[in-house]
Amino acid sequence: MDERMEALLKKRAERYARPPEQKKEDTSIGTFLGCGIGNIRIGIPSEMVLECSALTHWTPFSGRKYLLGLTHLRGDVMSLIDLLEAVAGHPSGKCLNMAVLQGSGGRFAVPIQEVLGLRVVEMGELLLQEQTPINSPLIFAATRDLWFLLNDQLLNSLSNLAGGT
C-alpha cells in the first residue's frame, strides 16, 4: 500500500473511531434489598438474600437472643430471627413477610413488613456516622433516605448468634 493511501486510511480511522472511554471511579457501596420493618428501613446486602416470601406460620422458640422460632419454606426448616430487635433493640411486631438469607450458619429468615426494592447505593448517599440515629454494630452506614445498611459479615454471623438450626 502506498503512503498516500495509508495516510488517508489513518485519517478516516481517527475520524470514525470511538472516543476513548473515560474511566469512571467506582463509588458504589453495593446493591441492597430495602425492607421495611416497623418504622425503620433496612438495607440488606443483596448477595445474602435468597428470596422474599409470605410468612404464613412459624413455631415459637424461647431461650435464645433474637430467635423468634422456626419456620420453613418448601420443606427447608430455618431459624426466624428478629432483625429489628438485633439492630434497634425492640421487637419487630407482626410481619406478614420474610426475607430468606444465607448466613455462615446456613439459611435463616427475618420477618419484614414490606419489600422496598433493590438499589445500588453510592458513597455520596451516605450520612456521617454521627448523623445516624441508631447505634448498632450491625449497621455500618445510613443513607439520606434512612436506609440503614447492614454489615454483611456481622449479619452472616447472626444465624450463629441466635443458635442456628
N, CA, C and O atoms as a DFTB+ gen file, in Angstrom:
660 C
 N C O
     1  1       0.847      -1.161       0.000
     2  2       0.000       0.000       0.000
     3  2       0.897       1.229       0.000
     4  3       1.888       1.283       0.728
     5  1       0.549       2.208      -0.813
     6  2       1.394       3.397      -0.879
     7  2       1.129       4.310       0.323
     8  3       0.130       4.165       1.028
     9  1       2.031       5.231       0.528
    10  2       1.973       6.123       1.703
    11  2       0.743       7.017       1.705
    12  3       0.168       7.288       2.759
    13  1       0.334       7.482       0.500
    14  2      -0.837       8.355       0.417
    15  2      -2.110       7.630       0.874
    16  3      -2.910       8.181       1.629
    17  1      -2.281       6.422       0.419
    18  2      -3.447       5.618       0.805
    19  2      -3.408       5.316       2.304
    20  3      -4.441       5.372       2.971
    21  1      -2.247       5.003       2.830
    22  2      -2.093       4.720       4.258
    23  2      -2.456       5.939       5.094
    24  3      -3.130       5.806       6.115
    25  1      -2.020       7.130       4.677
    26  2      -2.349       8.367       5.389
    27  2      -3.849       8.637       5.351
    28  3      -4.437       9.054       6.348
    29  1      -4.472       8.393       4.180
    30  2      -5.915       8.586       4.036
    31  2      -6.691       7.652       4.957
    32  3      -7.642       8.078       5.612
    33  1      -6.298       6.396       5.012
    34  2      -6.973       5.423       5.884
    35  2      -6.771       5.757       7.362
    36  3      -7.668       5.551       8.180
    37  1      -5.601       6.267       7.694
    38  2      -5.331       6.653       9.079
    39  2      -6.235       7.810       9.501
    40  3      -6.763       7.806      10.612
    41  1      -6.420       8.808       8.619
    42  2      -7.309       9.945       8.913
    43  2      -8.752       9.471       9.080
    44  3      -9.456       9.912       9.989
    45  1      -9.188       8.569       8.195
    46  2     -10.545       8.030       8.324
    47  2     -10.724       7.286       9.640
    48  3     -11.733       7.450      10.326
    49  1      -9.750       6.480       9.980
    50  2      -9.826       5.711      11.226
    51  2      -9.936       6.651      12.421
    52  3     -10.713       6.378      13.337
    53  1      -9.188       7.742      12.440
    54  2      -9.265       8.712      13.537
    55  2     -10.628       9.396      13.579
    56  3     -11.183       9.623      14.653
    57  1     -11.165       9.725      12.398
    58  2     -12.443      10.430      12.325
    59  2     -13.595       9.542      12.803
    60  3     -14.483      10.023      13.507
    61  1     -13.600       8.271      12.439
    62  2     -14.713       7.373      12.769
    63  2     -14.479       6.541      14.027
    64  3     -15.347       5.768      14.432
    65  1     -13.353       6.690      14.622
    66  2     -13.050       5.903      15.824
    67  2     -13.917       6.369      16.991
    68  3     -14.320       7.530      17.061
    69  1     -14.191       5.453      17.888
    70  2     -14.917       5.804      19.112
    71  2     -14.029       6.684      19.974
    72  3     -12.807       6.534      19.994
    73  1     -14.669       7.605      20.686
    74  2     -13.856       8.401      21.608
    75  2     -13.318       7.501      22.720
    76  3     -13.974       6.535      23.111
    77  1     -12.146       7.812      23.220
    78  2     -11.605       6.971      24.298
    79  2     -12.543       7.010      25.496
    80  3     -13.032       8.070      25.886
    81  1     -12.783       5.840      26.072
    82  2     -13.693       5.767      27.215
    83  2     -13.051       6.394      28.436
    84  3     -11.887       6.161      28.760
    85  1     -13.853       7.190      29.087
    86  2     -13.407       7.790      30.333
    87  2     -13.566       6.742      31.427
    88  3     -14.613       6.104      31.534
    89  1     -12.554       6.568      32.218
    90  2     -12.659       5.641      33.335
    91  2     -13.442       6.305      34.441
    92  3     -13.061       7.364      34.941
    93  1     -14.554       5.670      34.826
    94  2     -15.356       6.194      35.915
    95  2     -14.852       5.592      37.219
    96  3     -14.542       4.404      37.302
    97  1     -14.780       6.425      38.210
    98  2     -14.386       5.934      39.518
    99  2     -15.585       5.221      40.128
   100  3     -16.680       5.779      40.185
   101  1     -15.381       3.994      40.582
   102  2     -16.474       3.226      41.169
   103  2     -16.708       3.717      42.595
   104  3     -15.877       3.511      43.480
   105  1     -17.841       4.362      42.803
   106  2     -18.169       4.879      44.127
   107  2     -19.325       4.113      44.746
   108  3     -19.928       4.559      45.722
   109  1     -19.625       2.968      44.177
   110  2     -20.742       2.171      44.677
   111  2     -20.330       1.397      45.925
   112  3     -19.241       0.827      45.997
   113  1     -21.231       1.394      46.905
   114  2     -21.027       0.617      48.133
   115  2     -21.456      -0.823      47.888
   116  3     -20.832      -1.760      48.388
   117  1     -22.516      -0.992      47.123
   118  2     -23.047      -2.314      46.824
   119  2     -24.528      -2.229      46.516
   120  3     -25.122      -1.150      46.532
   121  1     -25.118      -3.386      46.236
   122  2     -26.551      -3.466      45.971
   123  2     -27.232      -4.006      47.216
   124  3     -26.797      -4.997      47.801
   125  1     -28.305      -3.338      47.608
   126  2     -29.012      -3.690      48.831
   127  2     -30.490      -3.898      48.551
   128  3     -31.075      -3.236      47.694
   129  1     -31.086      -4.833      49.291
   130  2     -32.529      -5.026      49.266
   131  2     -33.097      -4.191      50.405
   132  3     -32.767      -4.417      51.569
   133  1     -33.945      -3.230      50.073
   134  2     -34.570      -2.393      51.085
   135  2     -35.801      -3.076      51.646
   136  3     -36.660      -3.547      50.900
   137  1     -35.880      -3.125      52.972
   138  2     -37.015      -3.748      53.659
   139  2     -37.544      -2.799      54.710
   140  3     -36.778      -2.095      55.368
   141  1     -38.847      -2.782      54.867
   142  2     -39.474      -2.026      55.935
   143  2     -39.822      -2.962      57.069
   144  3     -40.505      -3.968      56.876
   145  1     -39.346      -2.620      58.258
   146  2     -39.674      -3.376      59.470
   147  2     -40.063      -2.333      60.504
   148  3     -39.219      -1.552      60.943
   149  1     -41.312      -2.312      60.892
   150  2     -41.772      -1.233      61.767
   151  2     -41.641       0.074      61.018
   152  3     -42.012       0.164      59.848
   153  1     -41.118       1.084      61.680
   154  2     -40.924       2.377      61.012
   155  2     -39.486       2.562      60.531
   156  3     -39.073       3.681      60.228
   157  1     -38.729       1.483      60.458
   158  2     -37.326       1.543      60.066
   159  2     -37.154       0.901      58.692
   160  3     -37.785      -0.110      58.383
   161  1     -36.296       1.498      57.878
   162  2     -35.962       0.981      56.553
   163  2     -34.536       0.450      56.607
   164  3     -33.594       1.190      56.890
   165  1     -34.393      -0.845      56.332
   166  2     -33.107      -1.514      56.456
   167  2     -32.662      -2.001      55.089
   168  3     -33.471      -2.521      54.320
   169  1     -31.381      -1.838      54.779
   170  2     -30.800      -2.347      53.541
   171  2     -29.985      -3.595      53.838
   172  3     -28.996      -3.545      54.569
   173  1     -30.409      -4.710      53.268
   174  2     -29.709      -5.984      53.451
   175  2     -28.858      -6.229      52.200
   176  3     -29.367      -6.110      51.086
   177  1     -27.579      -6.568      52.359
   178  2     -26.745      -6.834      51.177
   179  2     -27.410      -7.884      50.279
   180  3     -27.739      -8.979      50.736
   181  1     -27.602      -7.548      49.019
   182  2     -28.379      -8.407      48.111
   183  2     -27.751      -9.784      47.910
   184  3     -28.465     -10.750      47.641
   185  1     -26.436      -9.890      48.037
   186  2     -25.807     -11.190      47.826
   187  2     -26.179     -12.195      48.919
   188  3     -25.970     -13.396      48.749
   189  1     -26.727     -11.718      50.033
   190  2     -27.157     -12.615      51.102
   191  2     -28.607     -13.052      50.948
   192  3     -29.006     -14.072      51.511
   193  1     -29.400     -12.297      50.195
   194  2     -30.836     -12.543      50.096
   195  2     -31.110     -13.621      49.053
   196  3     -30.759     -13.476      47.882
   197  1     -31.741     -14.703      49.497
   198  2     -32.110     -15.776      48.583
   199  2     -33.479     -15.514      47.974
   200  3     -33.677     -15.705      46.774
   201  1     -34.424     -15.077      48.801
   202  2     -35.762     -14.757      48.315
   203  2     -36.578     -14.087      49.415
   204  3     -36.203     -14.090      50.588
   205  1     -37.697     -13.518      49.003
   206  2     -38.680     -12.962      49.930
   207  2     -39.962     -13.747      49.723
   208  3     -40.314     -14.099      48.598
   209  1     -40.659     -14.018      50.824
   210  2     -41.838     -14.860      50.759
   211  2     -42.814     -14.461      51.854
   212  3     -42.471     -13.704      52.762
   213  1     -44.025     -14.974      51.760
   214  2     -45.014     -14.749      52.822
   215  2     -44.590     -15.534      54.057
   216  3     -44.108     -16.662      53.956
   217  1     -44.774     -14.925      55.215
   218  2     -44.506     -15.597      56.489
   219  2     -45.849     -16.117      56.983
   220  3     -46.570     -15.430      57.707
   221  1     -46.169     -17.330      56.583
   222  2     -47.502     -17.867      56.872
   223  2     -47.602     -18.474      58.266
   224  3     -48.618     -18.316      58.943
   225  1     -46.575     -19.154      58.686
   226  2     -46.601     -19.745      60.027
   227  2     -45.176     -19.997      60.513
   228  3     -44.243     -20.175      59.730
   229  1     -45.051     -20.004      61.824
   230  2     -43.780     -20.313      62.450
   231  2     -44.040     -20.854      63.841
   232  3     -45.083     -20.576      64.434
   233  1     -43.111     -21.615      64.358
   234  2     -43.220     -22.211      65.682
   235  2     -42.357     -21.416      66.648
   236  3     -41.143     -21.326      66.467
   237  1     -42.987     -20.826      67.693
   238  2     -42.204     -20.023      68.651
   239  2     -41.133     -20.869      69.356
   240  3     -41.304     -22.067      69.582
   241  1     -40.055     -20.215      69.682
   242  2     -38.931     -20.847      70.366
   243  2     -38.369     -19.813      71.322
   244  3     -38.141     -18.672      70.921
   245  1     -38.141     -20.177      72.562
   246  2     -37.621     -19.196      73.519
   247  2     -36.267     -19.646      74.050
   248  3     -35.853     -20.793      73.882
   249  1     -35.601     -18.710      74.689
   250  2     -34.340     -19.036      75.328
   251  2     -33.100     -18.581      74.581
   252  3     -31.993     -18.678      75.110
   253  1     -33.261     -18.091      73.376
   254  2     -32.110     -17.596      72.613
   255  2     -32.359     -16.157      72.206
   256  3     -33.465     -15.794      71.806
   257  1     -31.339     -15.358      72.310
   258  2     -31.436     -13.948      71.963
   259  2     -31.743     -13.794      70.469
   260  3     -31.090     -14.416      69.631
   261  1     -32.727     -12.970      70.145
   262  2     -33.157     -12.640      68.782
   263  2     -33.878     -13.764      68.057
   264  3     -34.440     -13.528      66.987
   265  1     -33.881     -14.976      68.597
   266  2     -34.520     -16.092      67.912
   267  2     -36.004     -16.118      68.258
   268  3     -36.376     -16.352      69.408
   269  1     -36.851     -15.877      67.257
   270  2     -38.296     -15.912      67.456
   271  2     -38.816     -17.340      67.432
   272  3     -39.710     -17.700      68.198
   273  1     -38.252     -18.143      66.553
   274  2     -38.709     -19.519      66.421
   275  2     -38.171     -20.152      65.162
   276  3     -37.117     -19.777      64.646
   277  1     -38.930     -21.128      64.678
   278  2     -38.555     -21.856      63.475
   279  2     -39.656     -21.694      62.432
   280  3     -40.839     -21.647      62.766
   281  1     -39.265     -21.611      61.205
   282  2     -40.213     -21.558      60.094
   283  2     -39.679     -22.462      58.996
   284  3     -38.566     -22.980      59.090
   285  1     -40.469     -22.646      57.969
   286  2     -39.973     -23.428      56.828
   287  2     -40.531     -22.854      55.546
   288  3     -41.571     -22.197      55.519
   289  1     -39.801     -23.127      54.494
   290  2     -40.196     -22.709      53.163
   291  2     -39.899     -23.868      52.230
   292  3     -38.742     -24.242      52.040
   293  1     -40.945     -24.435      51.651
   294  2     -40.820     -25.591      50.763
   295  2     -39.976     -26.716      51.382
   296  3     -39.121     -27.302      50.719
   297  1     -40.235     -27.001      52.662
   298  2     -39.567     -28.094      53.347
   299  2     -38.223     -27.759      53.970
   300  3     -37.658     -28.588      54.683
   301  1     -37.694     -26.562      53.720
   302  2     -36.412     -26.153      54.288
   303  2     -36.664     -25.452      55.633
   304  3     -37.152     -24.323      55.660
   305  1     -36.333     -26.114      56.737
   306  2     -36.536     -25.565      58.079
   307  2     -35.404     -24.606      58.392
   308  3     -34.236     -24.900      58.135
   309  1     -35.764     -23.441      58.957
   310  2     -34.750     -22.436      59.273
   311  2     -35.167     -21.608      60.482
   312  3     -36.340     -21.566      60.852
   313  1     -34.188     -20.954      61.086
   314  2     -34.434     -20.051      62.206
   315  2     -35.153     -18.809      61.706
   316  3     -34.918     -18.345      60.590
   317  1     -36.038     -18.274      62.554
   318  2     -36.685     -16.997      62.278
   319  2     -36.115     -16.014      63.295
   320  3     -36.399     -16.101      64.489
   321  1     -35.316     -15.089      62.807
   322  2     -34.559     -14.183      63.670
   323  2     -35.142     -12.780      63.580
   324  3     -35.393     -12.270      62.489
   325  1     -35.354     -12.163      64.740
   326  2     -35.905     -10.806      64.783
   327  2     -34.794      -9.799      64.491
   328  3     -34.047      -9.400      65.385
   329  1     -34.702      -9.401      63.236
   330  2     -33.651      -8.495      62.787
   331  2     -33.797      -7.111      63.415
   332  3     -32.800      -6.485      63.774
   333  1     -35.025      -6.635      63.548
   334  2     -35.222      -5.305      64.129
   335  2     -34.762      -5.265      65.586
   336  3     -34.183      -4.271      66.025
   337  1     -35.013      -6.326      66.329
   338  2     -34.532      -6.373      67.711
   339  2     -33.004      -6.415      67.757
   340  3     -32.394      -5.798      68.630
   341  1     -32.390      -7.134      66.832
   342  2     -30.929      -7.201      66.783
   343  2     -30.319      -5.848      66.432
   344  3     -29.242      -5.502      66.918
   345  1     -31.016      -5.078      65.580
   346  2     -30.490      -3.792      65.134
   347  2     -30.862      -2.662      66.074
   348  3     -30.001      -1.887      66.489
   349  1     -32.154      -2.560      66.415
   350  2     -32.651      -1.393      67.145
   351  2     -33.029      -1.670      68.590
   352  3     -33.285      -0.735      69.348
   353  1     -33.071      -2.929      68.984
   354  2     -33.361      -3.242      70.381
   355  2     -34.829      -3.406      70.726
   356  3     -35.155      -3.632      71.891
   357  1     -35.733      -3.300      69.748
   358  2     -37.138      -3.552      70.048
   359  2     -37.713      -4.523      69.014
   360  3     -37.302      -4.519      67.854
   361  1     -38.676      -5.362      69.449
   362  2     -39.194      -6.404      68.555
   363  2     -39.892      -5.836      67.326
   364  3     -40.418      -4.723      67.350
   365  1     -39.887      -6.612      66.264
   366  2     -40.458      -6.150      65.002
   367  2     -41.977      -6.193      64.974
   368  3     -42.586      -5.548      64.120
   369  1     -42.597      -6.916      65.863
   370  2     -44.054      -6.981      65.874
   371  2     -44.561      -7.872      64.752
   372  3     -43.835      -8.724      64.239
   373  1     -45.824      -7.662      64.375
   374  2     -46.458      -8.512      63.371
   375  2     -45.932      -8.181      61.972
   376  3     -46.020      -7.043      61.512
   377  1     -45.398      -9.176      61.324
   378  2     -44.916      -9.052      59.953
   379  2     -45.524     -10.174      59.128
   380  3     -45.590     -11.317      59.582
   381  1     -45.959      -9.860      57.938
   382  2     -46.605     -10.848      57.078
   383  2     -45.661     -11.468      56.056
   384  3     -46.039     -12.392      55.336
   385  1     -44.429     -10.958      55.993
   386  2     -43.462     -11.447      55.012
   387  2     -42.147     -11.802      55.697
   388  3     -41.914     -11.464      56.858
   389  1     -41.306     -12.486      54.951
   390  2     -39.969     -12.799      55.462
   391  2     -38.979     -12.733      54.312
   392  3     -39.308     -12.989      53.154
   393  1     -37.756     -12.381      54.677
   394  2     -36.637     -12.446      53.738
   395  2     -35.801     -13.642      54.160
   396  3     -35.434     -13.770      55.328
   397  1     -35.504     -14.511      53.216
   398  2     -34.673     -15.685      53.488
   399  2     -33.245     -15.319      53.109
   400  3     -32.959     -14.942      51.973
   401  1     -32.353     -15.441      54.098
   402  2     -30.956     -15.045      53.917
   403  2     -30.047     -16.258      54.046
   404  3     -30.377     -17.236      54.718
   405  1     -28.904     -16.175      53.393
   406  2     -27.877     -17.210      53.521
   407  2     -26.776     -16.657      54.407
   408  3     -26.067     -15.730      54.018
   409  1     -26.633     -17.223      55.596
   410  2     -25.602     -16.794      56.530
   411  2     -24.537     -17.860      56.673
   412  3     -24.610     -18.915      56.043
   413  1     -23.542     -17.578      57.508
   414  2     -22.459     -18.542      57.696
   415  2     -22.952     -19.815      58.379
   416  3     -22.347     -20.875      58.216
   417  1     -24.054     -19.724      59.151
   418  2     -24.617     -20.892      59.817
   419  2     -25.708     -21.558      58.999
   420  3     -26.385     -22.456      59.500
   421  1     -25.893     -21.151      57.773
   422  2     -26.943     -21.718      56.927
   423  2     -28.019     -20.686      56.635
   424  3     -27.837     -19.490      56.867
   425  1     -29.137     -21.167      56.124
   426  2     -30.253     -20.274      55.810
   427  2     -30.980     -19.865      57.082
   428  3     -31.114     -20.643      58.026
   429  1     -31.443     -18.622      57.077
   430  2     -32.308     -18.156      58.151
   431  2     -33.246     -17.115      57.581
   432  3     -32.983     -16.534      56.528
   433  1     -34.342     -16.885      58.283
   434  2     -35.346     -15.938      57.805
   435  2     -35.463     -14.789      58.799
   436  3     -35.261     -14.955      60.002
   437  1     -35.797     -13.613      58.255
   438  2     -36.074     -12.448      59.103
   439  2     -37.444     -11.906      58.718
   440  3     -37.742     -11.752      57.534
   441  1     -38.283     -11.615      59.720
   442  2     -39.605     -11.074      59.395
   443  2     -39.494      -9.634      58.892
   444  3     -38.737      -8.831      59.436
   445  1     -40.260      -9.324      57.846
   446  2     -40.295      -7.974      57.291
   447  2     -41.744      -7.617      56.986
   448  3     -42.573      -8.496      56.754
   449  1     -42.041      -6.319      56.987
   450  2     -43.391      -5.891      56.654
   451  2     -43.536      -5.616      55.167
   452  3     -44.569      -5.927      54.575
   453  1     -42.499      -5.031      54.554
   454  2     -42.588      -4.723      53.131
   455  2     -41.212      -4.779      52.478
   456  3     -40.181      -4.574      53.118
   457  1     -41.240      -5.064      51.192
   458  2     -40.020      -5.041      50.387
   459  2     -40.026      -3.729      49.614
   460  3     -40.968      -3.444      48.875
   461  1     -38.981      -2.937      49.783
   462  2     -38.890      -1.641      49.111
   463  2     -38.234      -1.740      47.743
   464  3     -38.427      -0.865      46.899
   465  1     -37.467      -2.787      47.516
   466  2     -36.822      -2.984      46.226
   467  2     -35.311      -3.052      46.336
   468  3     -34.735      -2.844      47.403
   469  1     -34.683      -3.350      45.206
   470  2     -33.221      -3.415      45.123
   471  2     -32.687      -2.065      44.691
   472  3     -33.302      -1.369      43.883
   473  1     -31.538      -1.702      45.236
   474  2     -30.946      -0.420      44.880
   475  2     -29.434      -0.458      45.048
   476  3     -28.915      -1.005      46.021
   477  1     -28.735       0.133      44.078
   478  2     -27.289       0.319      44.203
   479  2     -27.089       1.586      45.029
   480  3     -27.647       2.636      44.709
   481  1     -26.304       1.488      46.076
   482  2     -26.054       2.622      46.964
   483  2     -24.670       3.190      46.650
   484  3     -23.680       2.460      46.590
   485  1     -24.626       4.496      46.453
   486  2     -23.386       5.202      46.132
   487  2     -22.818       5.861      47.387
   488  3     -23.553       6.151      48.331
   489  1     -21.502       6.095      47.390
   490  2     -20.825       6.742      48.531
   491  2     -21.450       8.092      48.882
   492  3     -21.584       8.425      50.059
   493  1     -21.833       8.872      47.865
   494  2     -22.381      10.205      48.087
   495  2     -23.712      10.218      48.818
   496  3     -24.142      11.270      49.291
   497  1     -24.378       9.068      48.921
   498  2     -25.673       8.993      49.604
   499  2     -25.538       8.787      51.106
   500  3     -26.522       8.914      51.835
   501  1     -24.344       8.472      51.576
   502  2     -24.171       8.106      52.978
   503  2     -24.158       9.316      53.894
   504  3     -23.638      10.377      53.550
   505  1     -24.740       9.131      55.064
   506  2     -24.695      10.143      56.114
   507  2     -23.438       9.931      56.940
   508  3     -22.872       8.838      56.959
   509  1     -23.012      10.968      57.614
   510  2     -21.909      10.824      58.550
   511  2     -22.356       9.933      59.696
   512  3     -23.537       9.911      60.043
   513  1     -21.429       9.205      60.280
   514  2     -21.755       8.275      61.367
   515  2     -22.490       8.971      62.512
   516  3     -23.370       8.373      63.132
   517  1     -22.138      10.235      62.801
   518  2     -22.765      10.967      63.907
   519  2     -24.230      11.288      63.603
   520  3     -25.014      11.516      64.524
   521  1     -24.603      11.307      62.328
   522  2     -25.972      11.627      61.946
   523  2     -26.889      10.402      61.972
   524  3     -28.099      10.533      61.792
   525  1     -26.332       9.236      62.190
   526  2     -27.130       8.013      62.214
   527  2     -27.853       7.902      63.548
   528  3     -27.203       7.810      64.589
   529  1     -29.196       7.910      63.541
   530  2     -29.944       7.895      64.795
   531  2     -29.947       6.548      65.517
   532  3     -30.350       6.484      66.678
   533  1     -29.512       5.477      64.863
   534  2     -29.471       4.167      65.514
   535  2     -28.019       3.735      65.603
   536  3     -27.289       3.747      64.611
   537  1     -27.610       3.355      66.804
   538  2     -26.241       2.913      67.018
   539  2     -26.265       1.393      67.220
   540  3     -26.691       0.910      68.269
   541  1     -25.814       0.659      66.231
   542  2     -25.801      -0.799      66.299
   543  2     -24.578      -1.306      65.562
   544  3     -24.215      -0.754      64.524
   545  1     -23.932      -2.349      66.074
   546  2     -22.784      -2.903      65.363
   547  2     -23.166      -3.513      64.014
   548  3     -22.311      -3.658      63.140
   549  1     -24.443      -3.871      63.834
   550  2     -24.878      -4.436      62.558
   551  2     -24.954      -3.390      61.458
   552  3     -24.894      -3.733      60.277
   553  1     -25.085      -2.106      61.828
   554  2     -25.220      -1.034      60.851
   555  2     -23.860      -0.414      60.578
   556  3     -23.187       0.038      61.505
   557  1     -23.448      -0.387      59.319
   558  2     -22.177       0.268      59.010
   559  2     -22.394       1.659      58.444
   560  3     -21.461       2.462      58.439
   561  1     -23.590       1.972      57.966
   562  2     -23.851       3.304      57.413
   563  2     -25.349       3.488      57.258
   564  3     -26.118       2.530      57.338
   565  1     -25.749       4.724      57.036
   566  2     -27.145       5.041      56.732
   567  2     -27.156       5.968      55.527
   568  3     -26.253       6.786      55.351
   569  1     -28.179       5.834      54.703
   570  2     -28.314       6.708      53.539
   571  2     -29.205       7.892      53.896
   572  3     -29.817       7.929      54.964
   573  1     -29.265       8.841      53.000
   574  2     -30.042      10.051      53.242
   575  2     -31.524       9.774      53.443
   576  3     -32.193      10.491      54.186
   577  1     -32.038       8.745      52.792
   578  2     -33.459       8.433      52.984
   579  2     -33.671       7.408      54.100
   580  3     -34.704       6.741      54.160
   581  1     -32.674       7.296      54.983
   582  2     -32.692       6.449      56.171
   583  2     -32.899       4.971      55.877
   584  3     -33.703       4.296      56.520
   585  1     -32.170       4.497      54.912
   586  2     -31.961       3.064      54.762
   587  2     -30.731       2.776      55.597
   588  3     -29.653       3.297      55.313
   589  1     -30.872       1.976      56.597
   590  2     -29.726       1.583      57.408
   591  2     -29.085       0.376      56.751
   592  3     -29.712      -0.675      56.616
   593  1     -27.839       0.528      56.343
   594  2     -27.143      -0.517      55.611
   595  2     -26.463      -1.467      56.581
   596  3     -25.681      -1.049      57.436
   597  1     -26.768      -2.738      56.439
   598  2     -26.262      -3.725      57.371
   599  2     -24.923      -4.273      56.933
   600  3     -24.663      -4.460      55.744
   601  1     -24.084      -4.524      57.910
   602  2     -22.760      -5.089      57.709
   603  2     -22.924      -6.577      57.400
   604  3     -23.405      -7.330      58.246
   605  1     -22.535      -7.006      56.209
   606  2     -22.785      -8.385      55.802
   607  2     -22.036      -9.409      56.651
   608  3     -22.551     -10.505      56.871
   609  1     -20.839      -9.086      57.132
   610  2     -20.098     -10.041      57.956
   611  2     -20.796     -10.277      59.295
   612  3     -20.899     -11.417      59.750
   613  1     -21.279      -9.192      59.934
   614  2     -21.980      -9.367      61.202
   615  2     -23.355      -9.991      61.000
   616  3     -23.816     -10.778      61.827
   617  1     -24.007      -9.637      59.897
   618  2     -25.307     -10.227      59.596
   619  2     -25.157     -11.719      59.322
   620  3     -26.013     -12.515      59.709
   621  1     -24.073     -12.095      58.656
   622  2     -23.772     -13.504      58.410
   623  2     -23.699     -14.292      59.703
   624  3     -24.180     -15.423      59.779
   625  1     -23.102     -13.696      60.710
   626  2     -22.919     -14.405      61.975
   627  2     -24.157     -14.364      62.864
   628  3     -24.182     -15.011      63.911
   629  1     -25.185     -13.614      62.466
   630  2     -26.395     -13.514      63.282
   631  2     -27.072     -14.871      63.426
   632  3     -27.632     -15.170      64.481
   633  1     -27.030     -15.692      62.392
   634  2     -27.652     -17.012      62.485
   635  2     -26.914     -17.872      63.522
   636  3     -27.543     -18.684      64.200
   637  1     -25.608     -17.707      63.654
   638  2     -24.852     -18.434      64.680
   639  2     -25.150     -17.874      66.064
   640  3     -25.242     -18.624      67.036
   641  1     -25.301     -16.553      66.151
   642  2     -25.570     -15.901      67.431
   643  2     -26.899     -16.364      68.020
   644  3     -27.019     -16.562      69.229
   645  1     -27.892     -16.535      67.153
   646  2     -29.208     -16.962      67.604
   647  2     -29.252     -18.481      67.813
   648  3     -30.235     -19.015      68.326
   649  1     -28.215     -19.143      67.425
   650  2     -28.160     -20.573      67.654
   651  2     -28.337     -21.413      66.413
   652  3     -28.078     -22.616      66.439
   653  1     -28.773     -20.803      65.322
   654  2     -28.983     -21.557      64.080
   655  2     -29.960     -22.688      64.272
   656  3     -30.595     -22.794      65.322
   657  1     -30.085     -23.509      63.301
   658  2     -30.934     -24.693      63.429
   659  2     -30.177     -25.908      62.960
   660  3     -30.713     -27.016      62.984
